[in-house]
Amino acid sequence: MEEHGQSVLKLPPYHPDLNPLEMIWTAAKQWVASRNTTFKIADVMTLCRQSFEEIGVDKWKNVCCHSEKIESDYFEMEGLVEDALERIAFTVNDSSDSKSEDGEDGAISGVEELE
């Protein structure tokens, strides 16, 4: 790819919403499924070709813009999550003499909700 002046962008797994090709593929599968009446491979192949022929520049632009918007939203959410995590503080108590009046220690077991 580099020899041809192109770079490869590896997308994170399990994030088809960041990959425009996945959106095109989903739309094509839905288009074929809605028109498939014979369930014969030859007919499905014909429908696939027709579906891909109908995908134009405008469709590609739309799905690319949509993916970029989702990516932007993820970056914004990442900042919000980091800010929220910075505000969380807790103390781990490893002292055995920190028992409460009922004999329970004050340590968090990992299942209690932090406030």
C-alpha positions as CSV (number, residue, x, y, z in Angstrom):
1,M,0.0,0.0,0.0
2,E,2.8,2.4,0.9
3,E,4.4,1.9,-2.6
4,H,1.2,3.3,-4.0
5,G,1.0,6.3,-1.6
6,Q,-1.7,4.7,0.6
7,S,-1.7,4.0,4.3
8,V,-3.5,1.2,6.1
9,L,-5.7,2.1,9.0
10,K,-6.4,-0.8,11.3
11,L,-9.8,-0.5,12.9
12,P,-10.6,-1.7,16.4
13,P,-12.3,-5.1,16.4
14,Y,-15.9,-5.3,17.4
15,H,-16.6,-1.7,16.2
16,P,-18.3,-2.1,12.9
17,D,-19.8,1.4,13.4
18,L,-16.3,2.8,12.7
19,N,-16.0,0.9,9.4
20,P,-18.0,2.3,6.5
21,L,-17.6,-0.9,4.6
22,E,-19.6,-2.7,7.3
23,M,-22.4,-0.3,7.0
24,I,-22.5,-0.8,3.2
25,W,-22.4,-4.5,3.6
26,T,-25.3,-4.4,6.1
27,A,-27.4,-2.3,3.7
28,A,-26.6,-4.7,0.8
29,K,-27.6,-7.7,2.9
30,Q,-30.9,-6.1,3.9
31,W,-31.6,-5.1,0.3
32,V,-30.9,-8.6,-1.0
33,A,-33.0,-10.2,1.8
34,S,-36.0,-8.0,1.1
35,R,-36.0,-9.0,-2.6
36,N,-35.0,-12.7,-2.3
37,T,-38.0,-14.7,-3.2
38,T,-36.5,-17.9,-4.7
39,F,-33.7,-18.6,-2.2
40,K,-31.5,-19.9,-5.0
41,I,-27.8,-19.1,-5.0
42,A,-27.8,-17.9,-8.6
43,D,-30.6,-15.5,-7.8
44,V,-29.0,-14.3,-4.6
45,M,-25.8,-13.6,-6.6
46,T,-27.7,-11.6,-9.1
47,L,-29.4,-9.6,-6.3
48,C,-26.0,-9.0,-4.7
49,R,-24.5,-7.6,-7.9
50,Q,-27.6,-5.4,-8.4
51,S,-27.3,-4.1,-4.8
52,F,-23.6,-3.3,-5.2
53,E,-24.2,-1.6,-8.6
54,E,-26.7,0.8,-6.9
55,I,-24.2,1.9,-4.3
56,G,-22.9,5.2,-5.5
57,V,-20.6,8.0,-4.4
58,D,-23.3,9.7,-2.3
59,K,-24.0,6.5,-0.3
60,W,-20.2,6.1,0.4
61,K,-19.9,9.8,1.4
62,N,-22.9,9.4,3.8
63,V,-21.6,6.3,5.5
64,C,-18.1,7.8,5.8
65,C,-19.5,10.9,7.4
66,H,-21.6,8.9,9.7
67,S,-18.6,6.8,10.8
68,E,-16.6,10.0,11.4
69,K,-19.4,11.4,13.5
70,I,-19.5,8.3,15.6
71,E,-15.7,8.4,16.0
72,S,-16.0,12.0,17.2
73,D,-18.7,11.0,19.7
74,Y,-16.4,8.3,21.0
75,F,-13.6,10.7,21.5
76,E,-15.9,13.1,23.3
77,M,-17.2,10.3,25.6
78,E,-13.7,9.1,26.3
79,G,-12.9,12.5,27.8
80,L,-16.1,12.4,29.9
81,V,-15.3,9.0,31.2
82,E,-11.7,10.0,32.1
83,D,-13.0,13.1,33.9
84,A,-15.5,11.0,35.9
85,L,-12.8,8.4,36.8
86,E,-10.5,11.1,38.0
87,R,-13.2,12.2,40.5
88,I,-13.5,8.7,42.0
89,A,-11.4,8.1,45.0
90,F,-11.4,5.2,47.5
91,T,-9.2,3.8,50.2
92,V,-8.2,0.2,50.4
93,N,-7.9,-0.8,54.1
94,D,-5.7,-3.7,54.8
95,S,-5.6,-3.2,58.6
96,S,-7.2,-6.0,60.6
97,D,-8.1,-3.6,63.5
98,S,-10.6,-1.6,61.5
99,K,-13.7,-3.6,62.7
100,S,-17.0,-1.7,63.2
101,E,-19.2,-2.1,66.3
102,D,-20.9,-5.1,64.8
103,G,-17.6,-6.9,64.2
104,E,-17.6,-6.3,60.5
105,D,-14.5,-4.7,58.9
106,G,-14.9,-1.6,56.8
107,A,-13.2,-3.1,53.7
108,I,-15.1,-3.1,50.4
109,S,-15.5,-6.6,49.1
110,G,-15.8,-5.5,45.4
111,V,-19.5,-5.9,45.1
112,E,-20.6,-2.9,47.0
113,E,-21.4,0.2,45.1
114,L,-18.9,3.0,45.5
115,E,-20.4,6.4,46.2
